[in-house]
Amino acid sequence: GEAGGLFGLSQSVVLGLTSAASGITMTIFVFPAGYFADRFRRDILLKIAGVIGVIGLAFIAFGNSFLYIFIALFLLGLFNGLVRPSLEALFADSVESGYRSKIYSWAHLVRQFAMAVGPIIGAILFAIIGNEWDLGILKKVMYVGFAVSLIGIVILFIFKDERSLGKESEEIAEEVTEEVEEQKSRLALKVDSGKAAKLIPILLVSSNLLVGIGAGMSIKYFPVFFTEQYFISPVWLNVIMGATSLATGLLGLVSQKVSLRLGRVQTIFIVQFIATFCLLIIAIYPPFAVLVPFFILRGSFMNAGQPLSRSILMDVIPKKRRGIWNSIEAIAWGLFWNASAVIGGFIVGANNNFNLCFIITTFIYIVGMIPVILMMPLVGKEREAKDQNVVIDSSKIVDSESASSDSLTDTDTTSTGIVAEEASEGISK
């Protein structure tokens, strides 16, 4: 956190400004991209984004000044703005409604596994090339990352709209909100299922927006926090980040299973509450052996509800509007996430006020849970959960019928025995 970096600013402030360059650019273009994704072919937009992404990587890979870095971040912000609405909408169009959370949780695992592999490869490279914060070493490690990112960008060129599903992936808002009418008298709700279907996306995005603001203030500065407060080496930092991503993906699968019993919104609330508590522990600067598990738990629990949140949103939004709604949701992780990173940079400052930054983030997380609480009576259980309940109920009926049959058999046997005894007594008399 020492001053003397770009324009005499601390490294935390510079980090926040570079985040803003990407986030603001994405925000400017993400709404038009969502509009075009709903009216034109989504695969064409992905191809355009792919070209821009390649150019952006070239600037950041071969540039040798902050000007090149800012140009690269501008292009990558444009790339993300174009990709997010089209890719997420196309993915939602390819998953059957009512069964999204399972597919989304597995996709979440794959994404997090990839994010875990990156830091692990980084740790191996640092161990081989040199375990120190040297610019030459950092650039060599980054080049490997650029090469892997390039593979991901190339994949964008093979998507086709025709490969998505038809009506099977259309919205099912009435089914998602059908429990509203059943709970209306009991909970004194003043909304019907139609209003609930309109409220759910607003509440979901509001919660994600608030969580994004809080996350942006802190997440960017965890690596600096580890190096400045705990003097951690590059290898161990990459190992911790990789373990966090892997735990996040696995916990996403567990959360999806839990949601089938408790409900998706209820599960989102639980994991966010636990993550917020973990951040409070981190804010008191615990011993390193305590910090690491709580850091991993914070990251994994806070992100474990993402597949559930996205499955709810895509279940209530019709296909023709998924592009623009994905654009709206991207704002939480675009402008506001990166803009709050600038604020976080100034809060941390040259004096490394990480604890203050983490405490402010905690309170923002708490406010972000309010829309989740308001959603609880509006969102019913997923179709997959209902199907499981039907199977369980059916097995109970079969068991009950089997028990009744056994009981009748026993009764018949007993009755036959009694009749035989009476007949025998009658003969003897």
C-alpha positions in Angstrom: 0.0 0.0 0.0 2.9 2.4 -0.3 2.5 5.6 -2.3 4.6 6.5 -5.2 3.0 4.4 -7.9 1.1 5.8 -10.9 0.7 9.6 -10.4 2.0 9.2 -6.9 -1.1 7.1 -5.9 -0.9 4.0 -3.7 -1.1 0.5 -5.4 -4.5 0.0 -3.9 -5.9 3.2 -5.5 -4.2 2.3 -8.9 -5.8 -1.2 -8.7 -9.2 0.3 -8.1 -8.8 2.7 -11.0 -7.8 -0.1 -13.4 -10.9 -2.0 -12.3 -13.1 1.0 -13.0 -11.7 1.3 -16.6 -13.0 -2.2 -17.4 -16.2 -1.9 -15.4 -17.4 1.4 -16.8 -16.7 0.3 -20.3 -18.6 -2.9 -19.8 -21.5 -0.9 -18.3 -21.7 1.4 -21.3 -22.0 -1.4 -23.8 -23.8 -4.1 -21.8 -27.3 -2.6 -22.3 -27.0 -2.2 -26.1 -25.5 -5.7 -26.2 -28.5 -7.1 -24.2 -30.9 -5.2 -26.5 -29.2 -6.7 -29.6 -29.1 -10.2 -28.0 -32.9 -10.2 -27.8 -33.4 -9.0 -31.4 -30.6 -10.5 -33.4 -28.6 -13.7 -33.5 -26.8 -14.3 -30.2 -24.0 -16.4 -31.8 -23.1 -13.5 -34.2 -22.6 -11.2 -31.2 -20.4 -13.8 -29.5 -18.2 -13.9 -32.6 -17.8 -10.1 -32.7 -16.9 -10.2 -29.0 -14.3 -12.9 -29.7 -12.5 -10.7 -32.1 -12.4 -7.8 -29.6 -11.2 -10.1 -26.9 -8.3 -11.3 -29.0 -7.2 -7.7 -29.6 -7.5 -6.8 -25.9 -5.3 -9.7 -24.9 -2.7 -8.7 -27.5 -2.6 -5.2 -26.0 -2.1 -6.4 -22.5 0.4 -9.1 -23.5 2.7 -6.9 -25.6 2.1 -3.5 -24.0 4.9 -2.0 -21.9 3.1 0.9 -20.2 0.0 1.8 -18.3 -1.5 3.3 -21.4 -1.5 -0.1 -23.1 -3.0 -1.6 -20.0 -5.8 0.9 -19.9 -6.5 0.3 -23.6 -6.5 -3.4 -23.0 -8.9 -3.1 -20.1 -11.2 -0.9 -22.2 -11.3 -3.6 -24.9 -11.8 -6.4 -22.4 -14.6 -4.4 -20.7 -16.2 -4.1 -24.2 -15.6 -7.9 -24.7 -17.3 -8.7 -21.4 -20.2 -6.4 -22.1 -20.9 -8.1 -25.4 -20.4 -11.7 -24.2 -22.4 -11.7 -20.9 -25.9 -11.1 -22.2 -25.7 -13.3 -25.3 -23.8 -16.2 -23.7 -26.0 -16.3 -20.5 -29.2 -16.0 -22.6 -28.1 -18.7 -25.0 -27.2 -21.0 -22.1 -30.5 -20.4 -20.4 -32.3 -21.2 -23.7 -30.4 -24.5 -23.7 -31.6 -25.7 -20.3 -35.0 -27.1 -19.5 -37.1 -24.8 -17.2 -37.8 -26.2 -13.7 -34.5 -28.1 -13.7 -32.0 -25.3 -14.1 -30.4 -25.2 -10.6 -28.8 -28.7 -11.1 -27.3 -27.7 -14.5 -26.3 -24.3 -13.3 -24.6 -25.7 -10.2 -22.6 -28.1 -12.4 -21.7 -25.2 -14.7 -20.7 -23.3 -11.6 -18.4 -26.1 -10.5 -16.7 -26.3 -13.9 -16.2 -22.5 -13.9 -14.8 -22.6 -10.4 -12.6 -25.6 -11.1 -11.2 -23.6 -14.0 -10.6 -20.7 -11.7 -8.9 -23.1 -9.2 -6.6 -24.6 -11.9 -5.4 -21.1 -12.8 -3.9 -20.2 -9.4 -2.6 -23.7 -8.9 -0.7 -23.5 -12.3 0.4 -20.1 -11.1 1.8 -21.6 -7.9 3.7 -24.2 -9.8 5.1 -21.6 -12.2 6.2 -19.4 -9.3 7.8 -22.4 -7.7 9.7 -23.1 -10.9 10.5 -19.6 -12.1 10.9 -17.9 -8.8 8.8 -17.5 -5.6 9.0 -13.7 -5.4 7.1 -10.6 -6.5 9.3 -9.7 -9.4 7.9 -8.0 -12.5 9.7 -10.2 -15.0 8.5 -13.4 -13.2 4.9 -12.0 -13.1 4.9 -11.3 -16.8 6.0 -14.9 -17.6 3.2 -16.3 -15.4 0.7 -13.9 -17.0 1.6 -15.0 -20.6 0.5 -18.5 -19.7 -2.8 -17.1 -18.5 -3.2 -15.1 -21.7 -2.7 -18.3 -23.7 -5.4 -20.2 -21.8 -7.8 -17.2 -22.1 -7.3 -17.2 -25.8 -8.6 -20.8 -26.0 -11.8 -19.8 -24.2 -12.3 -16.9 -26.6 -11.8 -19.2 -29.6 -14.6 -21.4 -28.3 -17.1 -18.5 -28.7 -16.8 -18.9 -32.4 -18.5 -22.4 -32.4 -21.8 -21.4 -30.7 -25.0 -21.6 -32.8 -28.5 -20.4 -31.8 -30.1 -23.4 -33.5 -28.6 -25.8 -31.0 -30.7 -24.3 -28.1 -34.0 -25.8 -26.9 -37.5 -24.8 -27.9 -40.5 -24.3 -25.6 -38.9 -26.6 -23.0 -36.7 -23.7 -21.9 -39.4 -21.0 -21.9 -40.2 -19.2 -18.7 -42.5 -20.8 -16.1 -43.3 -17.8 -13.9 -46.8 -19.1 -13.0 -45.3 -22.4 -11.8 -42.6 -20.7 -9.8 -45.1 -18.4 -8.0 -48.0 -20.8 -7.7 -47.5 -21.1 -3.9 -48.2 -17.4 -3.5 -51.9 -17.9 -3.7 -51.7 -20.8 -1.3 -49.8 -18.6 1.3 -51.7 -15.4 0.6 -54.2 -15.8 3.5 -51.7 -17.3 5.9 -49.0 -14.7 5.3 -51.4 -11.8 4.5 -49.6 -11.2 1.2 -50.8 -8.3 -0.9 -49.4 -9.6 -4.1 -50.8 -12.2 -6.5 -48.7 -14.6 -8.7 -48.6 -12.1 -11.5 -47.2 -9.3 -9.4 -44.8 -11.8 -7.7 -43.4 -12.8 -11.2 -42.6 -9.1 -11.7 -41.2 -8.6 -8.2 -38.8 -11.6 -8.2 -36.4 -10.3 -10.9 -36.3 -6.9 -9.3 -35.6 -8.3 -5.8 -33.0 -10.7 -7.2 -31.1 -8.1 -9.1 -31.3 -5.6 -6.2 -29.7 -8.2 -3.9 -27.0 -9.0 -6.4 -26.4 -5.3 -6.9 -25.9 -4.7 -3.2 -23.7 -7.8 -2.8 -21.7 -6.6 -5.9 -21.1 -3.2 -4.3 -19.9 -4.8 -1.1 -17.7 -7.4 -2.9 -16.1 -4.8 -5.1 -14.9 -2.9 -2.1 -13.0 -5.9 -0.7 -12.4 -8.7 -3.2 -9.8 -6.8 -5.2 -7.7 -6.2 -2.1 -7.5 -9.7 -0.6 -4.2 -10.4 -2.4 -2.8 -7.1 -1.2 -4.2 -7.9 2.3 -2.4 -11.3 2.4 0.9 -9.8 1.2 0.9 -6.7 3.3 -0.5 -8.0 6.6 0.6 -11.7 6.5 3.7 -11.4 4.2 2.5 -14.4 2.2 4.5 -15.7 -0.8 3.1 -15.9 -4.3 3.0 -19.7 -4.2 0.8 -19.8 -1.0 -1.4 -17.0 -2.2 -2.2 -19.0 -5.4 -2.8 -22.2 -3.4 -5.3 -20.4 -1.2 -7.1 -18.8 -4.1 -7.2 -22.1 -5.9 -8.6 -23.9 -2.9 -11.3 -21.2 -2.5 -12.5 -21.6 -6.1 -12.6 -25.4 -5.7 -14.5 -25.2 -2.4 -16.9 -22.7 -4.0 -17.7 -25.0 -6.9 -18.3 -28.0 -4.6 -20.4 -26.0 -2.1 -22.5 -24.9 -5.1 -23.5 -28.5 -5.7 -24.2 -29.0 -2.0 -26.4 -25.9 -1.9 -28.4 -27.1 -4.9 -29.1 -30.4 -3.1 -30.1 -28.5 0.1 -32.4 -26.2 -1.9 -34.5 -29.1 -3.1 -35.6 -29.5 0.6 -35.5 -26.0 1.9 -36.1 -23.9 -1.2 -33.8 -21.9 -3.4 -34.3 -18.5 -1.8 -34.0 -19.9 1.7 -30.7 -21.6 0.8 -29.4 -18.4 -0.7 -30.1 -16.6 2.5 -28.3 -19.2 4.6 -25.1 -19.3 2.6 -24.9 -15.5 2.4 -25.4 -15.2 6.2 -22.6 -17.6 6.9 -20.3 -15.8 4.4 -21.0 -12.5 6.1 -20.1 -13.9 9.5 -16.9 -15.3 8.1 -15.9 -11.8 6.8 -16.4 -10.3 10.2 -13.9 -12.9 11.6 -11.4 -11.9 8.8 -11.8 -8.2 9.7 -10.3 -8.8 13.2 -7.0 -10.0 11.6 -7.0 -13.5 13.2 -3.9 -15.7 13.2 -2.9 -17.1 9.8 -4.0 -20.6 10.7 -7.5 -19.3 11.5 -7.6 -16.7 8.6 -7.1 -19.3 5.8 -10.1 -21.6 6.6 -12.4 -18.6 7.2 -11.3 -16.9 4.0 -12.0 -20.1 2.0 -15.4 -20.4 3.7 -16.3 -16.8 3.1 -15.6 -17.0 -0.6 -17.3 -20.4 -1.1 -20.4 -19.7 0.9 -20.9 -16.2 -0.6 -20.8 -17.6 -4.2 -22.5 -20.9 -3.5 -26.0 -19.3 -4.1 -25.2 -17.9 -7.5 -26.5 -21.0 -9.5 -29.7 -20.9 -7.5 -30.1 -17.1 -8.1 -29.6 -17.5 -11.8 -31.9 -20.5 -12.1 -34.7 -18.5 -10.4 -34.2 -15.5 -12.7 -34.1 -17.5 -15.9 -37.2 -19.5 -14.8 -39.3 -16.3 -14.6 -37.9 -14.3 -17.5 -39.2 -15.1 -21.0 -36.7 -16.0 -23.8 -37.3 -12.7 -25.7 -36.1 -10.6 -22.7 -33.3 -12.7 -21.3 -30.6 -10.7 -23.1 -31.6 -7.4 -21.5 -32.1 -8.9 -18.0 -28.7 -10.5 -18.2 -27.4 -7.0 -19.0 -29.2 -5.5 -16.0 -27.7 -8.2 -13.7 -24.3 -7.7 -15.2 -24.4 -4.1 -13.8 -23.9 -5.5 -10.3 -20.6 -7.1 -11.4 -19.7 -4.4 -13.8 -20.1 -0.7 -13.0 -21.0 -1.1 -9.3 -18.5 -3.8 -8.5 -15.6 -2.0 -10.2 -16.8 1.5 -9.1 -16.9 0.3 -5.5 -13.4 -1.1 -6.0 -12.3 2.5 -6.4 -13.9 3.4 -3.2 -12.4 0.4 -1.5 -9.0 1.5 -2.8 -9.3 4.9 -1.2 -10.6 3.3 2.1 -7.6 1.0 2.3 -5.3 3.7 1.1 -1.6 3.9 2.0 -2.3 3.0 5.6 -3.7 -0.4 4.7 -7.1 0.0 6.4 -8.3 -3.4 5.4 -10.4 -4.0 8.5 -12.4 -0.9 8.0 -13.0 -1.9 4.4 -14.2 -5.4 5.4 -16.5 -4.1 8.1 -18.2 -1.7 5.7 -18.6 -4.6 3.2 -20.2 -6.7 6.0 -22.9 -4.1 6.6 -23.6 -3.8 2.8 -23.9 -7.6 2.7 -26.5 -7.5 5.5 -28.5 -4.9 3.6 -28.2 -7.1 0.5 -29.9 -9.9 2.3 -33.1 -7.9 2.8 -34.4 -8.5 -0.8 -33.7 -12.2 -0.3 -35.9 -12.3 2.8 -38.7 -10.5 0.9 -38.5 -13.1 -1.8 -39.0 -16.1 0.5 -42.8 -16.2 0.3 -42.8 -15.4 -3.4 -40.8 -18.3 -4.8 -42.0 -21.9 -4.7 -39.9 -25.0 -4.8 -38.4 -26.0 -8.1 -40.0 -28.6 -10.4 -37.2 -31.0 -9.7 -37.9 -30.8 -5.9 -41.6 -31.4 -6.6 -40.8 -34.4 -8.7 -38.7 -35.9 -5.9 -41.6 -35.3 -3.5 -44.0 -37.1 -5.8 -41.6 -40.1 -6.0 -41.3 -40.1 -2.2 -45.1 -39.9 -1.8 -45.6 -42.6 -4.3 -43.2 -44.9 -2.5 -45.0 -44.2 0.8 -48.3 -45.1 -0.9 -46.8 -48.3 -2.2 -45.4 -49.2 1.3 -48.8 -48.3 2.8 -50.7 -50.5 0.4 -48.2 -53.3 1.0 -48.7 -53.0 4.7 -52.5 -53.0 4.3 -52.3 -56.1 2.2 -50.1 -57.8 4.8 -52.6 -56.8 7.5 -55.5 -58.1 5.5 -53.7 -61.4 4.9 -53.0 -61.7 8.6 -56.6 -60.9 9.4 -57.9 -63.5 6.9 -55.5 -66.2 8.4 -56.7 -65.4 11.9 -60.4 -65.5 10.9 -59.9 -68.8 9.1 -58.2 -70.2 12.2 -61.1 -69.0 14.5 -63.7 -70.6 12.1 -61.8 -73.8 12.1 -61.6 -73.9 15.9 -65.3 -73.2 16.2 -66.1 -75.9 13.7 -63.9 -78.4 15.6 -65.6 -77.6 18.9 -69.0 -78.0 17.3 -68.1 -81.5 16.0 -66.8 -82.6 19.4 -70.0 -81.4 21.1 
